[in-house]
Amino acid sequence: MTECNTGSIEFARLKGKKVVADFTGGRMTSDAGLLMLQEVERRLQLFDRVDAVVRDPRNPKWITHSQRTLIAQRIAAIAAGYEDLNDHQTLRNDPAIQLLTGNLPDETSPLASPSTLCRIENRITRKELVAMNQLFVEWYIESFDTPPKEIILDFDATNDPIHGEQEGRFFHGYYDEYCYLPLYVFAGEQMLCAYLRPSDIDGAKHAWAILALLTRRLRQVWPNVQIVFRGDSGFCRWKMLRWCDKNEVG
């Protein structure tokens, strides 16, 4: 039968100092880098702004965690590489994640359970997802002190592998695997759009509409900016090229 010893173990002294092995080191985290993310979040007001565009239908009398806390908990875990909701059964007690959500680390007050986080993810609507993507555009605009002369919008589709029986699961011949086919739009190093799509589609699907929305918003702020659309041959569609010519997009 295994016997667990939690007492300290003293080793030979080294230069007059005690060398002790102690298994009661207190609460620790392996994701202290989240504290750096906290400083970025404070500048962007990421959690507050995402919270503002998501409707919260819950009765305040019966909730333990605010919606902002739930959003912060989920984003923090994803940033640390924990994509699965079941990871939160342990992460809800992680002091670094608790701190990032704005809560003081406390063993007696864990964060939300996986089931609670699942409920908020499933009640977010398409309209709210569009509003979240608009935040990326606004952050991009806010990053400039003076209007840019030219903006190059890079469009690209890529594979997001699927390892279960998720809704919208399809096999993609080019990537040779079951996957989603999200569309990303970048301007330099900043992401302006992340659009999740199934993989049984043309890789350019809805790219035209997204380009039109981005162009309209950017020219509202910077009327004279030159916008360039850039993508591989998979985006060469005559309707899109005709639209670019008509709207003076390179």
N, C-alpha and C positions, 0 to 999 in steps of 0.2 A: 504494500500500500504506500502511495506517495505521501511524504510528509513535507509540508510547505513551511520553511523557516523564514520568518519576516524580520528577525533580529539582524543587527549589524554585525559585520565580520571585520575584525582588525587584522591588518597585515603588518609586516615589518616596517618600522619607521624609516622615513627617507629624509635625510638632512634635518633631523629634529622634528619633522612634520608627521602627523598621523596619516596613515593610509587606511581608509575605511570603505568597505562596500556596504551600502545601505539600500534596502529595497523599499523604503518608505519615502521616496523622493517627492511625494506630493503629486498634484495634477500637472501633467505636462502635455505639450503638443508637438507634433512633428511638422506643423505647418505654420511656423512663426513668420514666414514670408507674407502671410496675409496682413500683417501689420503694415507692410509697405502699400498693399492694396488699399488699406484704410485711408492712407494719406491721399491717394488718387481719388478715392470715392468722395472725400470731403471737398475736393476742388470741383469735381463734376456734379456733386449732389446726385449721384447715380440712383441711390435707393429712394430718395424722396421723389425724384422726377418719374421714376418707373411707377412708384406707388400712386402718384397723382393721376396716371392715365389708366389705372386698373380699378374698376368698380368693386367695392367691397359690400356685398349684400348681407353680411352676417349681422346678427343682433349683438351689439356691444356688451350686453349683459352676460352673454354666454361664451365669450372668447377668452382665451388665455394669452395668445400672442397677437400683436397687431399685424396688419397686413404688411407693413413696412418691414417688420422683423422677419416674416416668412420669406419675403422677396430677398432680403439681405442674406438670410441663411442659405437659400438655394443658390444665389449667385456666388457667394463665397465658396461653397463646396465645389461648384463647377470650376471656378478659377483655380482651386487647389487640385483639380483632377478627379474629383469624386462625382461622376455623372449619374450614378444610380441612386434612386431615392432610398433604397434599403440601407445605403451607407449611413444615412442619418440616424439610424437606430443607435449608432455609436457617436457620430459626429455631433449630435445634439448636446453632448456633454463636453465637447472640445472647447477649452478656454479661449483659444484664438478665434474660433468662429463666433463664440458668444460675444467676445469683445468687439468683433467687426460689426455685429448686428446692433451694437449700441447698448448691450447688456453687460453688466459686470459678471465675470466668471463666477458661477455658483453651482455647486454640485446638487443642491436641493431644488434648483429651478432650471431644469433642462430646456433646450429649445424645442421646436415642434417635432412631432413624430413623422415618419415617412407618409403615413396615411393623411395627415393634415396637409402636408406639402403636396400630396397627390391631388387633393381636392382643389387647391388653389390653381394648380396647373390646368386642371380639366374645366374650370369655369372661365378661364380667360378666352375671350372671343376673338374672332378674326379682326374686328375693328380695333381692339386693344393691341393686337399684335402689330397692326399697321402703325398705330400711335407710338409703339416702342421703337419701331424702325425709324420713325421720324426723329426720334431723339438723337440717333446717330448723326443725322444730317445737321441737326441744330448744334451738336457738339463740334462738328466739323466747322460750321460757320463761325462759332464762337472762338475757334482757335486762331483766327486771323485778326491782326491789329489793323491791317490795311487790306483793301480789296485785291485779290489775286488777278493777274492779267489772263491766266489760262488755267483751266482745270481739266485734267485727263481722267476720265472715268473708265476704270478697268473692270470689265464684266468677265466673269468666269464661272463655269459650273464645275462641280467636283463631286466625288463620291463620298457618301457617309455610310460606311458598312453597317449592315443589320445582322444581328446574331440571334434573333428570335423570330417570332411570328407577329411582328408589329403590323399595325394597320398600314396599308399602302406599300406593302413589301413586294418588290419586283426584282427579277434578275436583269442585270445590265450587261450586255454582250461585250462592250468595250472594257469595262472594269472587271469583267469575269467574276461577278459576285452579286449577291443580293444587297441592295443599297438604296438609299435615298439619293436624290440628285439636287442638292441645294444650289441656289444661285447667289453669288457674292458680288458686291460692287465695292471697289476700293478707289480712293483718290489719294495717291501716294501711299503712305502707310496707314491711313485712316479708313476704317470700314464705314460705308454709308448704308449698306443693306445686306441682310442675311435672310434669304427667303427659302424656307424648307419646301421641297417638292418631291413627289414620287419619281421613280426612275423610268417609268414607262412613257416618257414624253420626249418631245424635241428639246434638246438642251437650251434652245433660245426662247422657249415658251415664256411669255410675259415679260421678257427683257425689254421689249419695245415700250410697254406701259410704264415700267419702272424708270426707264430712261426719260420718258416724257415727264413723269412726276418730279424726278430729280432736277431736270433742266428748268422746269417751271419755278421750283422753290429757289434754286441758286440764282436765277435771274431776277427774282423778286428782290433779293438782297443786293446782288451785283449786276445791274442791267447790262453793263458793258463787258462782262467776262466772256472770254472765248472758251467754249466747252468742246472737248474732243472725246468722242466715243471710241473705245479701243477694246477689241476682242479677237479671238481666233476665228478661223473660217466657219466654225459652227454657228456664228452669229451673223453670217452673211445672208440676210434675207432682204428681198427687193423692197418690201414695204417699209422696213426699218431704214434702209438706205435712202429711200425717197423721202421719208419723214425727216431724216437728218438734213438733207439738202434743203427742204422747205423751211426748216427751223434754224438754219445756219449753225448746225452742229457738225464739227469736223469728223 
